Amino acid sequence: MPRLFVALEIGSKAQRQIADEQKRLAETMRGAALRWTKYEQLHITLVFIGQVSEERAAAIVDAMRDPLPYPPFRFVLGGLGAFPPRGAPRALWIGVKSGAEQVVFVQGLVAERLETLGVERERRPFSPHVTLARWKDSRSSDRPRTTTASPATIASVDAQGVTLFQSHVTSAGSTYTALVECRLQEATADS
């Protein structure tokens, strides 16, 4: 059964810039039991679909072929945080510093399209971010302090579309296969 998710890709330039920030953070957070996200897997997850039947996966691929009625836009990544917001952290992330409203709007369009195919909307409010690392084991004291050494802006990204991915989980970690790209496109009068 395919395991699917829709993401906003950030491009290789932003991935390299974030990978540089990961290296810097790895030095400052030595001793924390972190598993760093691989360079090629850095993205913003918009909708996690999970495991679905082959038949349902085919319908989702088909639905994601049509462009989204929203123009391409630019967003900026910067600022660090951790989930959950209190207690022992599980994920270290970089946020969307500007352009978050556009990312949230596009996420809503994707969630709405997938909802027509029976994919339930996430109950928590969507918080656009790129996961930098996950704690294997953590304590409240592992929570990163607001790092003034961290640059305010890490990367800027020109969003042209969203991608439906299939995730393959193995003992060596996850790999992602792009199934279809759904372009962003200015809405026309007849759409």
C-alpha positions as a printed NumPy array, in Angstrom:
array([[  0.   ,   0.   ,   0.   ],
       [  1.48 ,   3.346,  -1.031],
       [  2.293,   5.892,   1.707],
       [  1.649,   9.38 ,   0.317],
       [  2.1  ,  13.049,   1.192],
       [  1.913,  16.389,  -0.625],
       [  4.786,  18.822,  -0.166],
       [  6.073,  22.179,  -1.257],
       [  9.552,  21.521,  -2.596],
       [ 12.148,  24.132,  -1.715],
       [ 14.716,  23.52 ,  -4.463],
       [ 18.365,  22.522,  -4.332],
       [ 19.724,  26.017,  -3.576],
       [ 17.545,  26.369,  -0.451],
       [ 18.306,  22.739,   0.487],
       [ 22.062,  23.53 ,   0.383],
       [ 21.571,  26.681,   2.477],
       [ 19.543,  24.752,   5.044],
       [ 22.094,  21.911,   5.061],
       [ 24.759,  24.523,   5.932],
       [ 22.554,  25.69 ,   8.817],
       [ 22.101,  22.066,   9.945],
       [ 25.904,  21.67 ,  10.119],
       [ 26.195,  24.853,  12.176],
       [ 23.413,  23.695,  14.507],
       [ 24.957,  20.222,  14.86 ],
       [ 28.049,  21.939,  16.279],
       [ 26.084,  24.078,  18.745],
       [ 23.747,  21.238,  19.799],
       [ 26.418,  18.604,  20.35 ],
       [ 25.261,  15.894,  22.701],
       [ 21.596,  16.083,  21.66 ],
       [ 20.328,  12.758,  20.277],
       [ 19.25 ,  14.192,  16.915],
       [ 18.61 ,  12.433,  13.612],
       [ 19.149,  15.102,  10.936],
       [ 16.907,  15.271,   7.87 ],
       [ 18.827,  14.402,   4.713],
       [ 19.57 ,  17.288,   2.367],
       [ 17.486,  15.873,  -0.501],
       [ 14.468,  15.34 ,   1.785],
       [ 14.114,  18.931,   3.032],
       [ 10.619,  20.216,   2.102],
       [  7.423,  21.625,   3.614],
       [  4.798,  18.922,   4.12 ],
       [  1.384,  20.353,   3.241],
       [ -0.799,  17.257,   3.693],
       [  0.24 ,  13.872,   5.045],
       [ -2.099,  11.328,   3.464],
       [ -0.624,   8.096,   4.84 ],
       [ -1.109,   4.584,   3.51 ],
       [ -3.816,   4.129,   0.909],
       [ -4.9  ,   1.371,  -1.46 ],
       [ -3.487,   1.291,  -4.995],
       [ -6.925,   2.289,  -6.329],
       [ -7.168,   5.291,  -3.992],
       [ -3.564,   6.284,  -4.76 ],
       [ -4.395,   6.341,  -8.483],
       [ -7.374,   8.643,  -7.811],
       [ -5.179,  10.971,  -5.722],
       [ -2.505,  11.092,  -8.452],
       [ -5.217,  11.914, -10.977],
       [ -6.687,  14.68 ,  -8.778],
       [ -3.255,  16.267,  -8.279],
       [ -2.612,  16.604, -12.033],
       [ -4.794,  19.711, -12.337],
       [ -3.14 ,  23.059, -11.501],
       [ -4.05 ,  24.847,  -8.275],
       [ -5.845,  28.183,  -8.843],
       [ -3.192,  30.307,  -7.122],
       [ -0.283,  32.243,  -8.638],
       [  3.373,  31.295,  -8.035],
       [  4.88 ,  33.185,  -5.085],
       [  8.048,  33.647,  -3.054],
       [  8.532,  32.757,   0.605],
       [ 11.455,  33.129,   2.994],
       [ 12.697,  30.522,   5.481],
       [ 14.159,  31.613,   8.8  ],
       [ 13.851,  31.233,  12.55 ],
       [ 14.139,  28.019,  14.515],
       [ 11.631,  26.236,  16.678],
       [ 10.709,  22.858,  18.094],
       [  7.581,  20.735,  18.258],
       [  5.809,  20.342,  20.571],
       [  5.998,  23.928,  21.851],
       [  6.544,  22.827,  25.488],
       [  8.176,  19.897,  27.231],
       [ 10.528,  17.407,  25.606],
       [ 11.016,  18.369,  21.948],
       [ 10.495,  15.831,  19.147],
       [ 11.282,  17.882,  16.017],
       [ 13.594,  20.819,  15.28 ],
       [ 12.346,  23.037,  12.464],
       [ 12.959,  26.181,  10.471],
       [  9.883,  28.327,   9.891],
       [  8.457,  30.407,   7.079],
       [  9.494,  33.944,   7.969],
       [  7.598,  35.723,   5.191],
       [  5.074,  34.375,   2.731],
       [  3.501,  32.101,   5.374],
       [  0.01 ,  33.326,   4.458],
       [  0.504,  32.127,   0.876],
       [  1.865,  28.743,   2.024],
       [ -1.127,  28.327,   4.376],
       [ -3.548,  29.257,   1.579],
       [ -2.003,  26.735,  -0.837],
       [ -2.096,  24.078,   1.901],
       [ -5.822,  24.791,   2.295],
       [ -6.393,  24.346,  -1.453],
       [ -4.571,  20.997,  -1.405],
       [ -6.431,  19.816,   1.725],
       [ -9.768,  20.816,   0.166],
       [ -8.995,  18.936,  -3.069],
       [ -7.944,  15.816,  -1.161],
       [-10.93 ,  16.027,   1.173],
       [-13.187,  15.341,  -1.835],
       [-11.343,  11.997,  -2.085],
       [-11.896,  11.128,   1.563],
       [ -8.581,  12.378,   2.973],
       [ -9.386,  13.844,   6.387],
       [ -8.114,  17.321,   7.228],
       [ -5.594,  17.614,  10.042],
       [ -7.299,  18.876,  13.194],
       [ -4.344,  20.983,  14.339],
       [ -3.776,  24.334,  12.664],
       [ -1.232,  24.103,   9.844],
       [  2.165,  25.572,  10.76 ],
       [  4.437,  25.809,   7.684],
       [  7.974,  24.591,   8.422],
       [ 10.882,  22.496,   7.199],
       [ 11.862,  19.732,   9.625],
       [ 15.623,  19.929,  10.243],
       [ 15.959,  17.032,  12.679],
       [ 14.094,  14.715,  15.02 ],
       [ 15.123,  13.766,  18.532],
       [ 15.654,  10.041,  19.046],
       [ 15.227,  10.639,  22.771],
       [ 14.75 ,  14.027,  24.398],
       [ 14.223,  15.906,  27.636],
       [ 12.821,  19.39 ,  28.204],
       [ 16.402,  20.633,  28.691],
       [ 17.154,  19.623,  25.068],
       [ 14.862,  22.367,  23.827],
       [ 16.951,  24.789,  21.737],
       [ 17.301,  28.268,  23.133],
       [ 16.477,  31.064,  20.723],
       [ 19.764,  31.077,  18.903],
       [ 20.909,  34.585,  18.147],
       [ 23.766,  33.063,  16.159],
       [ 21.209,  31.639,  13.735],
       [ 20.741,  33.917,  10.718],
       [ 17.332,  35.574,  10.512],
       [ 16.957,  34.474,   6.886],
       [ 18.249,  31.09 ,   5.771],
       [ 16.817,  30.856,   2.241],
       [ 14.185,  32.231,  -0.096],
       [ 12.121,  29.999,  -2.361],
       [ 10.054,  30.631,  -5.481],
       [  7.034,  28.322,  -5.208],
       [  5.858,  27.132,  -8.622],
       [  3.798,  24.114,  -7.575],
       [  3.323,  21.303,  -5.081],
       [  4.367,  17.668,  -5.42 ],
       [  2.638,  14.423,  -4.495],
       [  5.255,  12.036,  -3.093],
       [  5.31 ,   8.372,  -2.201],
       [  7.4  ,   7.583,   0.871],
       [  9.267,   4.279,   1.062],
       [ 10.259,   3.413,   4.634],
       [ 13.216,   1.053,   5.073],
       [ 15.58 ,   0.173,   7.906],
       [ 18.066,   2.643,   6.344],
       [ 15.496,   5.461,   6.501],
       [ 12.892,   6.904,   4.157],
       [ 13.204,   7.669,   0.47 ],
       [ 10.743,   9.765,  -1.517],
       [  9.518,   9.324,  -5.073],
       [  7.751,  12.225,  -6.812],
       [  4.532,  10.935,  -8.409],
       [  3.076,  14.126,  -9.891],
       [  3.646,  17.868,  -9.724],
       [  0.632,  20.123,  -9.37 ],
       [  1.499,  23.569, -10.78 ],
       [  0.416,  26.857,  -9.274],
       [ -1.446,  28.872, -11.868],
       [ -3.224,  32.223, -11.821],
       [ -6.963,  31.562, -11.802],
       [ -8.671,  32.437, -15.068],
       [-12.192,  33.761, -15.584],
       [-13.382,  30.375, -16.907],
       [-11.864,  28.258, -14.111]])
